[in-house]
């Protein structure tokens, strides 16, 4: 195998938009993509996209992402109005072997992690251990400071809602390779070395830095690692059997999963397998691993009131305009809403990490859809992933 390309600066800020919503759904579970082991990546994609399938809008959208956007694989879980969940796959799960895409396989979920972190913070608010409008300096005295930065003037609410003005650390981080470990405090120092984008509360701009701070606050208040608190308070509480926060040094995806790839920068270039990587640089902003079905279950439980008391859920759903994420998009506390073309709202988040992009959403009446692809596509292709979610939610 050829050596991988230089590790790039991966911007969660640009990738981790919440899921879009909208247009038709369908119903039948169709066969997953099959095929013998192809000799090359391009042959694998051609084999998978050529397979005939029944006319099904979700399957058609996934097939188009594989065939048209040259993504190695796409997989989805859709819960319809009838309460049934249907799984879909397209493409190839492992380009080296030609293995099928595992139904409901695990993927890196990127900034969906933020919603888990926000839930834990709001649970601690409900317990009286954190105040939403308390200053960061209350919980991390003297830590949040820099040129134009004062932790006494930034609140917990603002870091959860991306209204703190703090610079996003992700575009500023240089990583030497996918196995590099970096401490959260190092990441925070990178952000605090830059002037804020605006004064606290004077604007909205997506910043992963706020969720580094949220993770540090959780650890300071509870005395436990943020991953343990997420596991105890969210994952175990609602029975997410295929979701976890990776332990320090864990570079693997534990269960059945499609491989994640870096798309070539030049047409006709080679795809690089980047499934195994150290997600420490994403930490509380985006390190978690899950499945489409577990994400549907999580967001449905959240919107259904199973994770937060009514007062804290109302705070989470109190939103400000976030047009950067799309027409009509609004952002609450680690949770985003978007209008559905068929009426109503979709609630969710979405996320990206090298090798994987996820989009999804849930509705008040129990519909849910989540789609994952196994490479970070162009902005246009990301929109087509979101459009496929729309199609699933609006049947």
C-alpha positions in Angstrom: 0.0 0.0 0.0 1.3 3.5 -0.8 1.9 5.8 2.1 -1.0 8.2 2.9 -0.9 11.8 1.9 0.2 14.5 4.4 -2.4 14.8 7.1 -4.6 17.8 6.4 -6.2 20.4 8.6 -9.7 19.1 9.0 -12.4 21.7 9.7 -15.3 20.4 11.8 -16.6 24.0 11.5 -17.3 23.5 7.8 -18.4 19.9 8.0 -20.5 19.5 11.1 -23.6 21.3 10.0 -26.9 20.0 11.3 -29.0 17.8 9.1 -31.2 19.1 6.5 -34.7 17.9 6.0 -37.3 17.4 3.4 -39.1 15.8 0.4 -40.5 12.2 0.3 -39.6 9.0 2.2 -40.3 5.5 1.2 -40.8 2.3 2.8 -39.3 -0.9 1.5 -36.1 -2.4 2.8 -34.0 -3.1 -0.2 -31.0 -5.5 -0.6 -27.6 -4.2 0.4 -24.9 -3.8 -2.1 -23.0 -7.0 -2.9 -20.2 -8.0 -5.3 -17.0 -10.0 -5.5 -13.8 -8.4 -4.5 -12.9 -5.9 -7.3 -9.3 -5.4 -8.5 -9.4 -1.6 -7.9 -11.4 1.0 -6.0 -12.9 2.3 -9.2 -14.0 -1.2 -10.2 -15.6 -1.6 -6.8 -17.6 1.6 -7.2 -18.7 0.7 -10.7 -19.8 -2.8 -9.6 -21.9 -1.5 -6.7 -23.5 1.3 -8.6 -24.5 -1.0 -11.5 -26.6 -3.3 -9.4 -30.3 -3.1 -10.1 -32.6 -2.2 -7.3 -36.3 -1.5 -6.9 -37.5 2.1 -7.3 -37.1 3.5 -3.7 -36.2 7.1 -3.2 -33.8 6.6 -0.3 -32.0 3.8 -2.1 -31.9 5.9 -5.3 -30.3 8.8 -3.4 -27.7 6.5 -1.8 -26.9 4.9 -5.1 -26.5 8.3 -6.7 -24.0 9.4 -4.0 -21.9 6.3 -4.7 -22.2 6.5 -8.5 -22.4 10.2 -9.1 -20.3 11.6 -6.3 -17.8 8.7 -6.3 -18.2 8.0 -2.6 -17.1 4.5 -1.5 -20.3 3.8 0.5 -23.5 5.2 1.9 -25.7 3.7 4.5 -29.0 4.9 6.1 -31.5 4.0 8.9 -35.0 5.5 8.5 -37.9 5.3 10.9 -41.1 6.1 9.2 -44.6 7.2 10.3 -45.4 3.6 10.9 -42.7 3.3 13.6 -40.7 0.7 11.6 -37.0 1.2 11.0 -35.6 0.3 7.6 -31.9 0.0 6.7 -30.2 0.8 3.4 -26.7 0.5 2.0 -25.0 1.2 -1.3 -21.4 0.9 -2.5 -18.5 -1.1 -1.0 -17.6 -1.3 2.7 -13.9 -2.1 2.1 -12.3 -1.2 -1.2 -9.3 -3.5 -0.5 -11.5 -6.6 -0.2 -14.7 -5.6 -1.9 -16.6 -6.5 1.3 -20.3 -5.4 1.5 -21.3 -2.4 3.5 -22.4 -3.7 6.9 -26.0 -2.9 7.6 -26.2 -0.2 10.3 -22.4 -0.3 10.7 -20.5 1.9 13.1 -19.1 5.2 11.8 -17.3 8.2 13.3 -20.1 10.7 14.0 -18.1 13.9 14.4 -20.0 16.9 15.7 -23.0 14.9 16.7 -20.8 14.5 19.8 -21.7 18.1 20.7 -25.3 17.2 21.4 -24.2 14.5 23.8 -22.0 17.0 25.6 -24.7 19.6 25.7 -27.1 17.1 27.2 -24.6 16.3 30.0 -24.1 20.0 30.7 -27.8 20.6 30.9 -28.3 17.6 33.2 -25.8 19.2 35.5 -27.7 22.5 35.2 -30.8 20.6 36.3 -28.9 19.3 39.3 -27.9 22.8 40.3 -24.2 22.1 39.7 -23.8 24.4 36.6 -25.5 27.7 35.8 -26.3 28.3 32.2 -25.6 32.0 32.5 -22.7 31.6 34.9 -19.3 32.7 33.6 -16.7 30.3 32.4 -14.4 31.7 35.1 -16.7 30.3 37.7 -15.9 26.7 36.7 -12.4 27.2 35.1 -10.9 30.1 37.1 -8.2 31.9 35.2 -8.1 29.4 32.3 -10.0 31.3 29.6 -8.0 34.4 28.9 -6.1 36.0 26.0 -6.0 39.1 23.8 -9.6 40.3 23.9 -10.7 37.2 25.8 -11.9 37.2 29.4 -13.6 34.1 30.9 -15.5 36.3 33.3 -17.5 37.8 30.4 -18.3 34.5 28.5 -21.2 32.3 29.7 -21.8 28.6 29.6 -24.8 29.2 27.4 -22.7 31.1 24.9 -20.2 28.3 24.4 -23.0 25.8 23.8 -24.7 28.1 21.3 -21.7 29.3 19.4 -22.2 32.9 20.5 -19.0 33.2 22.6 -17.0 34.7 19.7 -14.0 32.4 20.5 -11.9 31.4 17.5 -12.4 27.9 16.2 -9.3 25.9 16.9 -9.8 23.2 14.2 -8.6 25.2 11.1 -5.6 26.3 13.2 -4.3 22.8 14.2 -1.5 21.1 12.3 -1.3 17.4 12.8 1.6 15.3 11.6 -0.4 12.1 11.0 -3.6 10.2 11.9 -2.0 8.6 14.9 -1.0 11.9 16.6 -2.4 12.4 20.1 -3.0 16.0 21.3 -4.3 17.1 24.7 -7.5 19.2 25.0 -5.6 21.9 26.9 -3.2 22.1 23.9 -6.1 22.6 21.6 -7.6 25.3 23.8 -4.3 27.1 23.9 -4.2 27.2 20.1 -7.7 28.9 20.1 -6.9 31.3 22.9 -3.8 32.6 21.1 -6.1 34.2 18.6 -8.4 37.2 19.1 -12.1 36.4 19.3 -14.3 36.9 16.2 -16.7 39.2 18.1 -17.6 40.1 21.6 -19.5 37.5 23.6 -23.2 37.5 22.6 -22.7 39.9 19.7 -22.9 37.3 16.9 -23.1 33.6 15.9 -20.2 31.6 14.5 -19.7 27.8 14.7 -16.7 27.2 17.0 -15.5 23.8 18.2 -13.6 25.6 20.9 -16.7 26.1 22.9 -17.2 22.3 23.2 -13.6 21.8 24.3 -14.4 24.2 27.2 -17.8 22.4 27.8 -15.9 19.1 28.1 -13.4 20.6 30.6 -16.3 22.1 32.7 -18.0 18.7 32.8 -14.7 17.1 34.1 -14.1 19.9 36.6 -17.6 19.7 38.0 -18.0 15.9 38.1 -14.4 14.9 38.7 -14.8 12.3 36.0 -13.7 12.1 32.3 -16.2 13.5 29.9 -16.5 10.2 28.1 -17.5 8.4 31.3 -20.1 11.0 32.0 -21.6 10.7 28.5 -21.6 6.9 28.9 -23.3 7.0 32.3 -25.8 9.8 31.7 -26.8 9.2 28.1 -25.5 6.0 26.4 -26.4 3.6 29.2 -29.5 5.5 30.2 -31.3 5.0 26.9 -29.5 1.8 25.8 -27.3 2.9 22.9 -25.6 -0.4 22.5 -23.3 0.6 19.6 -22.2 4.1 20.7 -19.1 5.1 22.6 -16.6 7.8 23.3 -13.2 6.4 22.4 -10.7 5.9 25.2 -7.4 7.7 25.1 -5.2 6.1 22.4 -8.0 4.1 20.9 -7.7 4.5 17.1 -10.1 1.7 16.0 -13.8 1.3 15.3 -14.9 -1.5 17.5 -17.7 -3.2 15.7 -18.7 -4.0 12.1 -18.1 -0.8 10.1 -17.5 0.4 6.6 -14.0 1.8 6.1 -13.6 5.5 5.8 -11.6 7.1 3.0 -9.9 10.3 2.0 -11.0 11.3 -1.5 -8.1 12.2 -3.8 -7.4 15.8 -4.5 -6.8 15.2 -8.2 -9.3 13.5 -10.5 -8.4 9.8 -10.9 -6.2 9.8 -7.8 -6.1 7.1 -5.2 -8.5 6.9 -2.2 -6.7 6.5 1.1 -8.1 4.4 3.9 -8.2 6.6 7.0 -10.5 4.4 9.2 -8.0 4.1 12.0 -7.0 7.4 13.5 -6.6 9.1 16.8 -9.6 11.3 17.3 -8.1 13.2 20.3 -8.0 16.4 18.3 -11.8 16.3 18.1 -12.4 15.3 21.7 -15.6 16.7 23.2 -16.2 18.5 19.9 -16.4 15.4 17.7 -14.7 12.2 18.8 -17.6 9.7 19.2 -18.6 6.6 17.3 -22.1 5.3 16.7 -24.5 3.9 14.2 -27.4 5.5 12.2 -29.9 3.6 14.3 -28.4 4.7 17.6 -28.3 8.3 16.5 -32.0 8.1 15.5 -32.7 6.6 18.9 -30.7 9.3 20.7 -32.2 12.3 19.0 -35.7 10.8 19.4 -35.2 10.2 23.1 -33.9 13.8 23.5 -36.7 15.5 21.7 -39.2 13.1 23.5 -38.1 14.3 26.9 -36.3 11.2 28.1 -32.9 12.8 28.8 -33.7 16.3 30.2 -36.3 17.8 32.4 -38.8 20.1 30.5 -37.1 23.3 31.6 -33.6 22.3 30.3 -35.0 20.8 27.1 -36.8 24.1 26.5 -33.5 25.9 27.0 -31.8 23.5 24.5 -34.5 24.2 21.9 -34.4 28.0 22.3 -32.6 28.9 19.1 -30.9 31.8 17.3 -30.6 32.2 13.6 -27.8 30.2 12.0 -28.2 30.8 8.3 -24.6 29.6 7.7 -26.1 26.1 8.1 -28.8 26.7 5.5 -31.9 28.7 4.8 -34.1 28.8 8.0 -31.5 27.0 10.1 -31.4 27.9 13.8 -29.1 26.7 16.6 -30.0 26.0 20.2 -27.7 24.5 22.8 -25.9 21.8 20.9 -29.0 21.1 18.9 -30.2 22.6 15.6 -33.5 22.9 13.8 -34.3 23.3 10.1 -37.7 23.7 8.4 -38.9 20.7 6.4 -40.2 21.4 2.9 -43.2 19.2 3.8 -43.9 21.3 6.9 -42.7 21.3 10.5 -39.1 21.1 11.8 -36.3 18.6 11.8 -34.1 18.5 14.9 -30.6 17.1 14.9 -27.0 18.1 14.4 -24.8 16.1 11.9 -21.1 15.7 11.9 -17.9 15.0 9.9 -14.6 13.5 10.7 -11.9 12.3 8.2 -13.5 9.4 6.4 -17.1 9.9 7.5 -19.9 12.4 7.1 -23.3 11.9 8.9 -26.5 13.8 8.4 -29.9 13.2 10.1 -32.9 14.5 11.9 -36.0 13.7 13.9 -39.5 15.2 14.0 -42.0 15.8 16.7 -44.2 12.9 15.5 -41.5 10.3 15.7 -40.0 10.2 12.2 -36.2 9.8 12.1 -33.5 9.4 9.5 -29.8 9.3 9.5 -27.4 8.8 6.6 -23.6 8.2 6.7 -21.2 8.3 3.8 -17.6 7.0 4.0 -15.7 10.0 2.7 -15.9 13.8 3.1 -17.4 14.9 -0.1 -17.7 18.3 -1.8 -20.2 20.9 -0.3 -22.5 20.0 -3.2 -22.4 16.4 -2.4 -22.9 17.1 1.3 -26.1 18.9 0.2 -27.2 15.9 -1.7 -26.7 13.8 1.5 -28.9 16.3 3.3 -31.4 16.1 0.5 -31.6 12.4 0.9 -32.4 12.9 4.6 -35.1 15.3 3.5 -36.5 12.6 1.2 -36.7 10.2 4.1 -38.3 12.5 6.6 -40.9 13.9 4.2 -42.6 10.8 2.8 
